[in-house]
């Protein structure tokens, strides 16, 4: 099979170890490289796209590309003005895919060149899979189709009721956390070296996934200031009585979870405004920041929350397990908290449709204006669905069956991901997907 992998900075080095094994199995390996500082070693064929030398003119606007621009972190967070390079890269990627005709494309759905590749794979009917953590059960990952949270195939492993209940207990009682929350990060020396590589990369022309160092520095200073402003007025607990408590946990940005998969609601300030304007007087909105806030905590958001009478802001030091028991309803775009709510029988609604919505207690709402009040009513009159233990077991088994053993990360964030044991597990999952798809084609 002809397999194409998309460069993604440090994750490239995880993919490289996987491709080494896949190559030994007789598969033809190809790479599409955007950042020249992260070229994998080995003899696999590599298509390296040159950085555009000038601003591109004379292109015809394409709505699909314009939509990708709207979800791009450089455009949304790092003050990137020129977007003509999207069309330059799109042309290169489109031509390359038509010439190569890969059977599979594997990559993230985060950076602009990945999203452009996904768009072209859709048009050319090429399967693009994004291997990424499934959050729970831990130590597992799914292959997600294109730029969605729809899992493709899976191990189809079924947990015994005993094992499923043990996992549910760990999640409900917060004895475990998703893999991405317990990394084994790089050393300080490696971090400094990485920053130097990024600055060098920027100086050499990679200004499309790498922000300006000055812009990055300014944003970091703004972030630090916004965190201080937030914590100065925010509370260390929920101290209201006789109110329905609606929790909105802020999701970190930039992050594919919300910028890509939940792109329609990537403006979290606007979503918070909508909720605040919709809830009745007997409901209070609690906004909990991510413990490691990034650029989602804008000055506009800080000011709005501080001046809203029906919103309570929580300080960064407040842990979720301190808040969770006091909450009546959770609203999230794509947050992991949805899984925790399902297994804890905590009412939850999501703004993006995912596998979590197969649970009756996790409701996907298309229109918050017309649907939120109805859901609040079911919470207040105790008619919101409560999962039986068997329904919880069925749900955790759905997550298990559509995932595989192994940890997907990068050696910069979690060096354990490139251990021999993990590479064996992850490669086995890749082979399973490739062989199943190949078998389906031959039927």
C-alpha positions as a Markdown table, in Angstrom:
| # | Residue | x | y | z |
|---|---|---|---|---|
| 1 | Unk | 0.0 | 0.0 | 0.0 |
| 2 | Unk | 1.1 | 3.6 | -0.7 |
| 3 | Unk | 1.1 | 5.5 | 2.5 |
| 4 | Unk | 1.6 | 9.3 | 2.9 |
| 5 | Unk | 2.5 | 10.9 | 6.2 |
| 6 | Unk | 2.2 | 14.6 | 6.9 |
| 7 | Unk | 5.0 | 16.3 | 8.8 |
| 8 | Unk | 3.9 | 17.8 | 12.1 |
| 9 | Unk | 7.0 | 19.2 | 13.9 |
| 10 | Unk | 7.9 | 16.8 | 16.8 |
| 11 | Unk | 5.2 | 14.3 | 16.1 |
| 12 | Unk | 7.0 | 13.6 | 12.8 |
| 13 | Unk | 9.6 | 11.7 | 14.9 |
| 14 | Unk | 6.8 | 9.4 | 16.4 |
| 15 | Unk | 5.5 | 8.9 | 12.9 |
| 16 | Unk | 9.0 | 8.1 | 11.6 |
| 17 | Unk | 9.4 | 5.2 | 13.9 |
| 18 | Unk | 6.0 | 3.8 | 12.8 |
| 19 | Unk | 6.9 | 4.2 | 9.2 |
| 20 | Unk | 10.1 | 2.3 | 9.7 |
| 21 | Unk | 8.1 | -0.7 | 10.8 |
| 22 | Unk | 5.5 | -0.2 | 8.1 |
| 23 | Unk | 8.2 | -0.1 | 5.5 |
| 24 | Unk | 9.5 | -3.5 | 6.7 |
| 25 | Unk | 6.0 | -4.8 | 6.1 |
| 26 | Unk | 6.3 | -3.9 | 2.5 |
| 27 | Unk | 4.4 | -0.6 | 2.4 |
| 28 | Unk | 5.6 | 2.3 | 0.3 |
| 29 | Unk | 6.2 | 5.3 | 2.5 |
| 30 | Unk | 6.0 | 8.9 | 1.4 |
| 31 | Unk | 6.3 | 12.2 | 3.3 |
| 32 | Unk | 4.8 | 15.7 | 2.7 |
| 33 | Unk | 7.0 | 18.2 | 4.5 |
| 34 | Unk | 6.1 | 21.8 | 5.2 |
| 35 | Unk | 8.7 | 22.7 | 7.9 |
| 36 | Unk | 12.2 | 22.0 | 6.7 |
| 37 | Unk | 13.5 | 21.7 | 10.2 |
| 38 | Unk | 11.6 | 18.6 | 10.9 |
| 39 | Unk | 12.5 | 16.3 | 7.9 |
| 40 | Unk | 12.6 | 12.6 | 8.9 |
| 41 | Unk | 15.7 | 10.6 | 8.2 |
| 42 | Unk | 15.7 | 7.4 | 6.2 |
| 43 | Unk | 15.1 | 6.5 | 2.5 |
| 44 | Unk | 11.4 | 7.2 | 2.3 |
| 45 | Unk | 10.4 | 9.5 | -0.5 |
| 46 | Unk | 9.9 | 13.1 | 0.7 |
| 47 | Unk | 8.0 | 15.9 | -1.0 |
| 48 | Unk | 9.3 | 19.2 | 0.5 |
| 49 | Unk | 7.3 | 22.3 | -0.3 |
| 50 | Unk | 9.4 | 25.4 | -0.8 |
| 51 | Unk | 8.4 | 28.4 | 1.2 |
| 52 | Unk | 6.7 | 31.0 | -1.0 |
| 53 | Unk | 9.1 | 33.7 | -2.0 |
| 54 | Unk | 6.6 | 36.5 | -2.4 |
| 55 | Unk | 2.9 | 37.2 | -1.7 |
| 56 | Unk | 0.7 | 35.3 | -4.1 |
| 57 | Unk | -1.5 | 37.3 | -6.5 |
| 58 | Unk | -4.2 | 36.4 | -9.0 |
| 59 | Unk | -5.7 | 33.5 | -7.2 |
| 60 | Unk | -9.4 | 32.7 | -7.3 |
| 61 | Unk | -11.0 | 32.5 | -3.8 |
| 62 | Unk | -12.3 | 29.1 | -2.8 |
| 63 | Unk | -14.8 | 28.9 | 0.1 |
| 64 | Unk | -13.3 | 25.7 | 1.5 |
| 65 | Unk | -9.9 | 27.3 | 1.7 |
| 66 | Unk | -11.4 | 30.5 | 3.2 |
| 67 | Unk | -13.1 | 28.3 | 5.9 |
| 68 | Unk | -9.7 | 26.8 | 6.7 |
| 69 | Unk | -8.2 | 30.3 | 7.1 |
| 70 | Unk | -10.9 | 31.0 | 9.6 |
| 71 | Unk | -9.8 | 28.1 | 11.8 |
| 72 | Unk | -6.1 | 28.8 | 11.4 |
| 73 | Unk | -4.1 | 29.7 | 14.6 |
| 74 | Unk | -1.8 | 32.1 | 12.8 |
| 75 | Unk | -4.8 | 34.0 | 11.5 |
| 76 | Unk | -6.8 | 33.9 | 14.7 |
| 77 | Unk | -4.1 | 34.3 | 17.4 |
| 78 | Unk | -0.8 | 35.5 | 15.9 |
| 79 | Unk | -1.9 | 38.4 | 13.8 |
| 80 | Unk | -1.1 | 36.9 | 10.5 |
| 81 | Unk | -2.3 | 39.4 | 7.8 |
| 82 | Unk | -1.4 | 37.8 | 4.4 |
| 83 | Unk | -3.3 | 34.6 | 3.7 |
| 84 | Unk | -2.5 | 34.2 | 0.1 |
| 85 | Unk | 0.0 | 31.5 | 1.0 |
| 86 | Unk | -2.9 | 29.2 | 1.7 |
| 87 | Unk | -3.6 | 29.1 | -2.1 |
| 88 | Unk | 0.1 | 28.6 | -2.9 |
| 89 | Unk | 0.3 | 25.5 | -0.6 |
| 90 | Unk | -3.1 | 24.3 | -1.7 |
| 91 | Unk | -2.0 | 24.2 | -5.3 |
| 92 | Unk | 1.2 | 22.3 | -4.4 |
| 93 | Unk | -0.7 | 19.8 | -2.2 |
| 94 | Unk | -3.5 | 19.2 | -4.8 |
| 95 | Unk | -1.0 | 18.5 | -7.6 |
| 96 | Unk | 1.1 | 16.2 | -5.4 |
| 97 | Unk | -1.9 | 14.1 | -4.3 |
| 98 | Unk | -3.1 | 13.8 | -7.8 |
| 99 | Unk | 0.3 | 12.6 | -8.9 |
| 100 | Unk | 1.0 | 10.3 | -5.9 |
| 101 | Unk | -2.5 | 8.8 | -5.5 |
| 102 | Unk | -1.8 | 7.4 | -2.0 |
| 103 | Unk | -4.0 | 4.7 | -0.5 |
| 104 | Unk | -3.9 | 6.4 | 2.9 |
| 105 | Unk | -2.8 | 9.7 | 4.3 |
| 106 | Unk | -1.9 | 9.9 | 8.0 |
| 107 | Unk | -1.5 | 13.2 | 9.9 |
| 108 | Unk | -2.9 | 15.6 | 12.4 |
| 109 | Unk | -5.8 | 18.0 | 11.7 |
| 110 | Unk | -4.2 | 21.0 | 13.3 |
| 111 | Unk | -1.8 | 23.0 | 11.1 |
| 112 | Unk | -2.9 | 24.7 | 7.9 |
| 113 | Unk | -1.0 | 22.4 | 5.6 |
| 114 | Unk | -2.8 | 19.4 | 7.2 |
| 115 | Unk | -6.2 | 21.0 | 6.8 |
| 116 | Unk | -5.5 | 21.8 | 3.2 |
| 117 | Unk | -4.4 | 18.2 | 2.7 |
| 118 | Unk | -7.6 | 17.0 | 4.3 |
| 119 | Unk | -9.7 | 19.2 | 2.0 |
| 120 | Unk | -7.9 | 17.8 | -1.1 |
| 121 | Unk | -8.2 | 14.3 | 0.2 |
| 122 | Unk | -11.9 | 14.7 | 0.5 |
| 123 | Unk | -12.1 | 16.0 | -3.1 |
| 124 | Unk | -10.0 | 13.2 | -4.4 |
| 125 | Unk | -11.7 | 10.5 | -2.3 |
| 126 | Unk | -8.5 | 9.6 | -0.4 |
| 127 | Unk | -8.9 | 8.4 | 3.2 |
| 128 | Unk | -7.2 | 10.8 | 5.6 |
| 129 | Unk | -6.8 | 9.5 | 9.2 |
| 130 | Unk | -5.7 | 11.4 | 12.3 |
| 131 | Unk | -4.4 | 9.2 | 15.0 |
| 132 | Unk | -5.1 | 10.9 | 18.3 |
| 133 | Unk | -5.9 | 10.1 | 21.9 |
| 134 | Unk | -9.5 | 9.0 | 22.6 |
| 135 | Unk | -9.1 | 10.4 | 26.1 |
| 136 | Unk | -10.7 | 7.5 | 27.8 |
| 137 | Unk | -9.9 | 4.6 | 28.4 |
| 138 | Unk | -6.4 | 5.8 | 29.0 |
| 139 | Unk | -3.5 | 4.3 | 27.0 |
| 140 | Unk | -5.6 | 4.2 | 23.8 |
| 141 | Unk | -6.1 | 6.2 | 20.7 |
| 142 | Unk | -8.5 | 6.3 | 17.7 |
| 143 | Unk | -8.1 | 7.1 | 14.0 |
| 144 | Unk | -10.3 | 10.0 | 13.3 |
| 145 | Unk | -11.6 | 10.7 | 9.8 |
| 146 | Unk | -10.4 | 13.8 | 8.1 |
| 147 | Unk | -11.0 | 16.9 | 10.4 |
| 148 | Unk | -13.7 | 15.3 | 12.5 |
| 149 | Unk | -14.0 | 13.4 | 15.8 |
| 150 | Unk | -15.6 | 10.5 | 14.0 |
| 151 | Unk | -13.5 | 7.3 | 14.8 |
| 152 | Unk | -12.6 | 5.0 | 12.0 |
| 153 | Unk | -12.7 | 1.3 | 12.7 |
| 154 | Unk | -11.2 | 0.2 | 16.0 |
| 155 | Unk | -9.9 | -2.9 | 17.8 |
| 156 | Unk | -13.5 | -4.0 | 18.6 |
| 157 | Unk | -12.2 | -5.2 | 22.0 |
| 158 | Unk | -15.0 | -5.7 | 24.5 |
| 159 | Unk | -14.3 | -5.1 | 28.2 |
| 160 | Unk | -15.7 | -7.4 | 30.8 |
| 161 | Unk | -18.2 | -5.8 | 33.1 |
| 162 | Unk | -15.7 | -6.0 | 35.9 |
| 163 | Unk | -13.0 | -4.2 | 33.9 |
| 164 | Unk | -15.5 | -1.7 | 32.6 |
| 165 | Unk | -16.7 | -0.9 | 36.1 |
| 166 | Unk | -13.1 | -0.5 | 37.3 |
| 167 | Unk | -12.4 | 2.1 | 34.5 |
| 168 | Unk | -15.7 | 3.9 | 35.3 |
| 169 | Unk | -14.8 | 4.1 | 39.0 |
| 170 | Unk | -11.3 | 5.5 | 38.2 |
| 171 | Unk | -12.8 | 8.2 | 35.9 |
| 172 | Unk | -15.7 | 9.1 | 38.2 |
| 173 | Unk | -13.6 | 9.3 | 41.3 |
| 174 | Unk | -10.8 | 11.1 | 39.4 |
| 175 | Unk | -8.2 | 8.4 | 40.1 |
| 176 | Unk | -7.0 | 8.7 | 36.5 |
| 177 | Unk | -6.5 | 11.4 | 33.9 |
| 178 | Unk | -6.3 | 11.4 | 30.1 |
| 179 | Unk | -2.8 | 10.6 | 28.6 |
| 180 | Unk | -2.3 | 14.2 | 27.5 |
| 181 | Unk | -2.7 | 15.4 | 31.1 |
| 182 | Unk | 0.2 | 13.3 | 32.4 |
| 183 | Unk | 3.1 | 13.8 | 30.0 |
| 184 | Unk | 6.8 | 13.2 | 30.5 |
| 185 | Unk | 8.0 | 16.5 | 29.1 |
| 186 | Unk | 11.4 | 17.4 | 27.7 |
| 187 | Unk | 14.2 | 18.8 | 29.8 |
| 188 | Unk | 14.8 | 22.5 | 30.2 |
| 189 | Unk | 17.9 | 22.2 | 28.0 |
| 190 | Unk | 15.8 | 20.5 | 25.2 |
| 191 | Unk | 13.1 | 23.2 | 25.6 |
| 192 | Unk | 15.6 | 26.0 | 25.1 |
| 193 | Unk | 17.1 | 24.2 | 22.1 |
| 194 | Unk | 13.6 | 23.8 | 20.6 |
| 195 | Unk | 12.9 | 27.5 | 21.0 |
| 196 | Unk | 16.2 | 28.2 | 19.2 |
| 197 | Unk | 15.1 | 25.8 | 16.4 |
| 198 | Unk | 11.8 | 27.6 | 16.0 |
| 199 | Unk | 13.4 | 31.0 | 15.8 |
| 200 | Unk | 15.9 | 29.7 | 13.3 |
| 201 | Unk | 13.1 | 28.1 | 11.3 |
| 202 | Unk | 11.2 | 31.4 | 11.3 |
| 203 | Unk | 14.4 | 33.3 | 10.1 |
| 204 | Unk | 14.8 | 30.7 | 7.3 |
| 205 | Unk | 11.3 | 31.4 | 5.9 |
| 206 | Unk | 8.9 | 29.2 | 7.9 |
| 207 | Unk | 6.5 | 32.0 | 8.8 |
| 208 | Unk | 3.3 | 30.0 | 8.2 |
| 209 | Unk | 3.0 | 27.6 | 11.2 |
| 210 | Unk | 5.6 | 29.5 | 13.2 |
| 211 | Unk | 4.6 | 32.8 | 14.7 |
| 212 | Unk | 6.8 | 35.9 | 14.8 |
| 213 | Unk | 8.9 | 35.6 | 18.0 |
| 214 | Unk | 8.0 | 39.2 | 18.8 |
| 215 | Unk | 4.3 | 38.5 | 18.4 |
| 216 | Unk | 4.6 | 35.4 | 20.5 |
| 217 | Unk | 6.5 | 37.3 | 23.2 |
| 218 | Unk | 3.8 | 40.1 | 23.3 |
| 219 | Unk | 1.0 | 37.5 | 23.5 |
| 220 | Unk | 2.7 | 35.7 | 26.3 |
| 221 | Unk | 2.9 | 38.9 | 28.3 |
| 222 | Unk | -0.8 | 39.7 | 27.6 |
| 223 | Unk | -1.7 | 36.2 | 28.7 |
| 224 | Unk | 0.2 | 36.5 | 32.0 |
| 225 | Unk | -1.5 | 39.9 | 32.6 |
| 226 | Unk | -5.0 | 38.5 | 31.8 |
| 227 | Unk | -4.5 | 35.6 | 34.2 |
| 228 | Unk | -3.6 | 38.0 | 37.0 |
| 229 | Unk | -6.6 | 40.2 | 36.2 |
| 230 | Unk | -8.9 | 37.2 | 36.1 |
| 231 | Unk | -7.7 | 35.7 | 39.4 |
| 232 | Unk | -8.0 | 39.1 | 41.1 |
| 233 | Unk | -11.8 | 39.2 | 40.8 |
| 234 | Unk | -12.5 | 35.4 | 40.4 |
| 235 | Unk | -13.7 | 33.3 | 43.3 |
| 236 | Unk | -12.1 | 30.3 | 44.9 |
| 237 | Unk | -15.5 | 28.5 | 45.2 |
| 238 | Unk | -19.1 | 28.5 | 44.1 |
| 239 | Unk | -20.8 | 30.4 | 46.9 |
| 240 | Unk | -24.4 | 30.8 | 45.7 |
| 241 | Unk | -27.5 | 29.2 | 47.0 |
| 242 | Unk | -30.9 | 28.3 | 45.5 |
| 243 | Unk | -29.6 | 28.6 | 42.0 |
| 244 | Unk | -29.2 | 26.2 | 39.2 |
| 245 | Unk | -25.4 | 26.0 | 38.5 |
| 246 | Unk | -24.4 | 25.8 | 34.8 |
| 247 | Unk | -20.7 | 25.2 | 34.3 |
| 248 | Unk | -18.8 | 26.2 | 31.2 |
| 249 | Unk | -15.1 | 25.1 | 31.3 |
| 250 | Unk | -13.0 | 27.2 | 29.0 |
| 251 | Unk | -11.1 | 25.2 | 26.4 |
| 252 | Unk | -7.5 | 26.1 | 25.7 |
| 253 | Unk | -6.7 | 27.9 | 22.5 |
| 254 | Unk | -5.1 | 27.6 | 20.1 |
| 255 | Unk | -6.0 | 23.9 | 20.1 |
| 256 | Unk | -7.5 | 21.7 | 17.4 |
| 257 | Unk | -10.2 | 20.4 | 19.8 |
| 258 | Unk | -12.1 | 23.7 | 19.5 |
| 259 | Unk | -10.4 | 25.6 | 16.6 |
| 260 | Unk | -10.9 | 22.7 | 14.1 |
| 261 | Unk | -13.4 | 20.1 | 15.5 |
| 262 | Unk | -15.5 | 22.7 | 17.2 |
| 263 | Unk | -14.7 | 25.6 | 14.8 |
| 264 | Unk | -18.3 | 26.9 | 14.7 |
| 265 | Unk | -18.0 | 27.8 | 18.4 |
| 266 | Unk | -14.3 | 28.7 | 18.5 |
| 267 | Unk | -15.2 | 32.2 | 19.7 |
| 268 | Unk | -15.7 | 31.3 | 23.3 |
| 269 | Unk | -16.4 | 34.8 | 24.4 |
| 270 | Unk | -19.4 | 34.9 | 22.0 |
| 271 | Unk | -20.6 | 31.5 | 23.3 |
| 272 | Unk | -20.4 | 32.7 | 26.9 |
| 273 | Unk | -22.3 | 35.9 | 26.0 |
| 274 | Unk | -25.0 | 33.7 | 24.4 |
| 275 | Unk | -25.4 | 31.5 | 27.4 |
| 276 | Unk | -25.4 | 34.5 | 29.8 |
| 277 | Unk | -28.1 | 36.2 | 27.8 |
| 278 | Unk | -30.2 | 33.1 | 27.5 |
| 279 | Unk | -30.3 | 31.7 | 31.1 |
| 280 | Unk | -33.2 | 32.7 | 33.4 |
| 281 | Unk | -32.8 | 34.4 | 36.7 |
| 282 | Unk | -32.7 | 31.2 | 38.7 |
| 283 | Unk | -29.6 | 30.0 | 36.8 |
| 284 | Unk | -26.0 | 31.2 | 37.3 |
| 285 | Unk | -23.2 | 30.5 | 34.8 |
| 286 | Unk | -19.9 | 29.4 | 36.3 |
| 287 | Unk | -16.8 | 29.9 | 34.0 |
| 288 | Unk | -13.8 | 27.8 | 35.0 |
| 289 | Unk | -10.6 | 28.6 | 33.2 |
| 290 | Unk | -8.2 | 26.0 | 32.0 |
| 291 | Unk | -5.4 | 25.6 | 34.6 |
| 292 | Unk | -2.9 | 26.4 | 31.9 |
| 293 | Unk | -4.8 | 29.2 | 30.2 |
| 294 | Unk | -3.5 | 30.4 | 26.8 |
| 295 | Unk | -4.9 | 32.9 | 24.4 |
| 296 | Unk | -8.6 | 32.0 | 24.9 |
| 297 | Unk | -8.4 | 34.2 | 28.1 |
| 298 | Unk | -8.5 | 37.5 | 26.2 |
| 299 | Unk | -8.9 | 40.9 | 27.8 |
| 300 | Unk | -12.4 | 41.2 | 26.3 |
| 301 | Unk | -13.4 | 37.9 | 27.8 |
| 302 | Unk | -12.0 | 39.0 | 31.2 |
| 303 | Unk | -13.9 | 42.3 | 31.1 |
| 304 | Unk | -17.2 | 40.7 | 30.0 |
| 305 | Unk | -17.2 | 38.0 | 32.7 |
| 306 | Unk | -16.2 | 40.5 | 35.4 |
| 307 | Unk | -19.0 | 42.8 | 34.6 |
| 308 | Unk | -21.7 | 40.2 | 34.2 |
| 309 | Unk | -24.1 | 39.8 | 37.1 |
| 310 | Unk | -25.1 | 36.2 | 36.3 |
| 311 | Unk | -21.6 | 34.8 | 35.8 |
| 312 | Unk | -19.2 | 33.5 | 38.4 |
| 313 | Unk | -15.5 | 33.3 | 37.5 |
| 314 | Unk | -13.4 | 30.7 | 39.2 |
| 315 | Unk | -9.7 | 31.2 | 39.9 |
| 316 | Unk | -7.1 | 29.1 | 38.1 |
| 317 | Unk | -6.1 | 27.3 | 41.3 |
| 318 | Unk | -9.6 | 25.8 | 41.7 |
| 319 | Unk | -9.7 | 22.2 | 40.8 |
| 320 | Unk | -12.5 | 20.5 | 38.9 |
| 321 | Unk | -13.1 | 18.0 | 41.6 |
| 322 | Unk | -13.8 | 20.9 | 44.0 |
| 323 | Unk | -16.4 | 22.3 | 41.6 |
| 324 | Unk | -18.0 | 19.2 | 40.0 |
| 325 | Unk | -20.3 | 18.1 | 42.9 |
| 326 | Unk | -21.9 | 21.6 | 43.0 |
| 327 | Unk | -22.7 | 21.7 | 39.3 |
| 328 | Unk | -26.2 | 20.9 | 37.9 |
| 329 | Unk | -25.4 | 21.1 | 34.1 |
| 330 | Unk | -22.3 | 21.3 | 32.0 |
| 331 | Unk | -22.0 | 23.0 | 28.6 |
| 332 | Unk | -18.9 | 22.2 | 26.5 |
| 333 | Unk | -17.9 | 22.4 | 22.9 |
| 334 | Unk | -15.6 | 19.3 | 22.7 |
| 335 | Unk | -14.2 | 19.0 | 26.2 |
| 336 | Unk | -13.1 | 15.7 | 27.9 |
| 337 | Unk | -15.5 | 16.6 | 30.7 |
| 338 | Unk | -18.3 | 15.3 | 28.6 |
| 339 | Unk | -17.1 | 11.7 | 29.2 |
| 340 | Unk | -16.7 | 12.4 | 32.9 |
| 341 | Unk | -20.2 | 13.8 | 33.1 |
| 342 | Unk | -21.7 | 10.8 | 31.3 |
| 343 | Unk | -20.1 | 8.3 | 33.7 |
| 344 | Unk | -21.0 | 10.5 | 36.7 |
| 345 | Unk | -24.6 | 11.1 | 35.7 |
| 346 | Unk | -24.0 | 14.8 | 35.5 |
| 347 | Unk | -26.2 | 16.4 | 32.8 |
| 348 | Unk | -24.1 | 17.6 | 29.9 |
| 349 | Unk | -24.6 | 19.2 | 26.5 |
| 350 | Unk | -22.1 | 19.5 | 23.7 |
| 351 | Unk | -21.9 | 22.1 | 20.9 |
| 352 | Unk | -20.2 | 19.6 | 18.5 |
| 353 | Unk | -21.5 | 16.1 | 17.7 |
| 354 | Unk | -19.1 | 13.3 | 18.7 |
| 355 | Unk | -19.2 | 9.7 | 19.8 |
| 356 | Unk | -20.0 | 10.9 | 23.3 |
| 357 | Unk | -23.5 | 11.8 | 22.1 |
| 358 | Unk | -24.4 | 8.1 | 21.8 |
| 359 | Unk | -25.0 | 8.3 | 25.5 |
| 360 | Unk | -28.5 | 9.6 | 26.3 |
| 361 | Unk | -27.2 | 11.9 | 29.0 |
| 362 | Unk | -24.9 | 13.8 | 26.6 |
| 363 | Unk | -27.1 | 15.9 | 24.4 |
| 364 | Unk | -25.8 | 17.6 | 21.2 |
| 365 | Unk | -27.5 | 20.9 | 20.6 |
| 366 | Unk | -27.5 | 22.5 | 17.2 |
| 367 | Unk | -29.1 | 25.8 | 18.3 |
| 368 | Unk | -28.4 | 27.0 | 21.8 |
| 369 | Unk | -30.9 | 29.8 | 21.5 |
| 370 | Unk | -33.9 | 27.4 | 21.1 |
| 371 | Unk | -32.6 | 24.3 | 22.9 |
| 372 | Unk | -30.8 | 25.4 | 26.1 |
| 373 | Unk | -33.9 | 26.5 | 28.1 |
| 374 | Unk | -35.6 | 23.2 | 27.4 |
| 375 | Unk | -32.6 | 21.3 | 28.8 |
| 376 | Unk | -32.4 | 23.5 | 31.8 |
| 377 | Unk | -36.0 | 22.7 | 32.5 |
| 378 | Unk | -35.4 | 19.0 | 32.4 |
| 379 | Unk | -32.5 | 19.5 | 34.9 |
| 380 | Unk | -34.7 | 21.5 | 37.2 |
| 381 | Unk | -37.6 | 19.1 | 37.1 |
| 382 | Unk | -35.4 | 16.0 | 37.4 |
| 383 | Unk | -36.4 | 14.5 | 34.0 |
| 384 | Unk | -32.9 | 14.7 | 32.4 |
| 385 | Unk | -31.9 | 11.1 | 31.6 |
| 386 | Unk | -29.8 | 9.3 | 34.1 |
| 387 | Unk | -27.7 | 6.4 | 32.8 |
| 388 | Unk | -28.0 | 3.0 | 34.3 |
| 389 | Unk | -24.8 | 1.2 | 35.1 |
| 390 | Unk | -25.3 | -1.0 | 32.1 |
| 391 | Unk | -25.6 | 2.1 | 29.9 |
| 392 | Unk | -22.3 | 3.4 | 31.3 |
| 393 | Unk | -20.6 | 0.0 | 30.6 |
| 394 | Unk | -22.0 | 0.1 | 27.0 |
| 395 | Unk | -20.6 | 3.6 | 26.6 |
| 396 | Unk | -17.1 | 2.9 | 27.9 |
| 397 | Unk | -17.1 | -0.2 | 25.6 |
| 398 | Unk | -18.1 | 2.0 | 22.6 |
| 399 | Unk | -15.0 | 4.1 | 23.3 |
| 400 | Unk | -12.9 | 1.0 | 23.8 |
| 401 | Unk | -14.1 | -0.8 | 20.6 |
| 402 | Unk | -13.4 | 2.2 | 18.4 |
| 403 | Unk | -9.9 | 2.7 | 19.7 |
| 404 | Unk | -6.6 | 0.8 | 19.9 |
| 405 | Unk | -3.9 | 0.3 | 22.5 |
| 406 | Unk | -1.1 | 2.8 | 22.4 |
| 407 | Unk | -0.2 | 6.4 | 23.2 |
| 408 | Unk | -0.1 | 9.1 | 20.5 |
| 409 | Unk | 2.0 | 12.1 | 21.4 |
| 410 | Unk | 5.3 | 13.4 | 20.4 |
| 411 | Unk | 8.7 | 12.8 | 22.1 |
| 412 | Unk | 9.0 | 16.5 | 23.0 |
| 413 | Unk | 5.8 | 16.4 | 25.1 |
| 414 | Unk | 6.0 | 12.7 | 26.2 |
| 415 | Unk | 9.2 | 10.8 | 25.6 |
| 416 | Unk | 7.5 | 7.6 | 26.6 |
| 417 | Unk | 5.5 | 7.6 | 23.3 |
| 418 | Unk | 8.6 | 6.5 | 21.4 |
| 419 | Unk | 9.4 | 3.5 | 23.7 |
| 420 | Unk | 9.8 | 0.2 | 21.9 |
| 421 | Unk | 6.6 | -1.2 | 23.5 |
| 422 | Unk | 4.5 | 1.8 | 22.5 |
| 423 | Unk | 5.8 | 1.8 | 18.9 |
| 424 | Unk | 4.9 | -1.9 | 18.7 |
| 425 | Unk | 1.4 | -1.2 | 19.9 |
| 426 | Unk | 0.8 | 1.8 | 17.7 |
| 427 | Unk | 2.3 | 0.1 | 14.6 |
| 428 | Unk | 0.0 | -2.9 | 15.2 |
| 429 | Unk | -3.0 | -0.5 | 15.1 |
| 430 | Unk | -1.8 | 1.1 | 11.9 |
| 431 | Unk | -1.4 | -2.3 | 10.3 |
| 432 | Unk | -4.9 | -3.4 | 11.4 |
| 433 | Unk | -6.5 | -0.3 | 9.8 |
| 434 | Unk | -4.5 | -0.7 | 6.6 |
| 435 | Unk | -5.2 | -4.3 | 6.2 |
| 436 | Unk | -8.9 | -4.0 | 7.0 |
| 437 | Unk | -9.3 | -1.2 | 4.5 |
| 438 | Unk | -7.3 | -3.1 | 1.9 |
| 439 | Unk | -9.6 | -6.1 | 2.5 |
| 440 | Unk | -12.7 | -4.0 | 2.0 |
| 441 | Unk | -11.4 | -2.7 | -1.3 |
| 442 | Unk | -10.8 | -6.2 | -2.6 |
| 443 | Unk | -14.3 | -7.4 | -1.6 |
